[in-house]
Amino acid sequence: MLLVVTYSRSARTSLRNVCRSHETSVVRKLGRAALFEATELGAFLALRLREKHPEDVQLEYTEPFNEFRDVPATVREAARAYERRDNPNVAYAKFAVNSPHPLPSELRKREL
Amino acid sequence: MSLYQHVGVITPGMDLTRRAALVATARSLNASTEVDVAIRELHAQLRSRSEPIPLRVDARRRVAETVTDLEAKRERVATMRGRLQATDDETAAVAYHDAIRQLSEAETEHTAAVEALTTARQQARAARDIREQRFRIEDRLENLKRRARKELVSAVLPTVNTELSKLPDCTYTSFDEADSVSAALTLVRVGALKIPVTTACRRFSDRQSAEEWLETPVYWI
């Protein structure tokens, strides 16, 4: 899908207008951002916004996230284990120490 | 819009944006509001936060062009390799090496284009953090301005209603219900104008009585 994010009041107004008049091409409205369908019409609408507000419109191409394809098992297991922790008041940084799970500093360094 | 822009020419059937005209009336009297200082501060904050966002359109186009070129060059290398394997003569070898050299150049150009785009995107991201702050300030500013307008209207409306009831040949006592000519004339009387207004309505018998009631010079038509 196409993610459209606006960075000014006027760009947000234009986005709202586009969303109102092209509901079928808009997958989701998120305040000052929206997800457009990955069709040529979606792209046309997104490009019109960028043409109108070149500095205040950010466009990104999004992909569905598949954690089994995109993320190592260690990260998935860490997330699962942390959400099932016994003590809800313990921060992950602490939780990871002396555990099989990676530290936040290690996670930060590794790109997907 | 100044008060003059709202009520500078008074004719029957004139268009009057009432709320905005009321606000302009209060402003002409230098009325202040509780949020004036905050509004000025936010304006100053906006001025201090202006960071242009680098446009990435050329960088994006360059990446797309170089990748197309790269694919074409790769295909050419493959073709030349096939031809060399089939014929194994001198010209085919030269053509093959030439194709490899061109591919390597295309690779270099593509890498440079990708790096340039990455840098531009990082700069844009940093500049957008500032846009983000501006955006929030703009929203707050708009809220405060709305509040200021509301305050200005409440400050001036009672006087306007009182004066309206004194207007000759006018039966209205409420600004909101009055016809646009009566409403505009009352705003002229209440507000402070530096330029004479033009009246083309038959509310006053002559120019002098118009000027007396409106408390401002008048072009009498």
Interface residues (C-beta under 8 A of the other chain):
Chain A: Y7 S8 R9 R32 P54 E55 D56 Q58
Chain B: P52 I53 L55 V57 A124 R128 R131 E132 R134 F135 E138 D139 E142
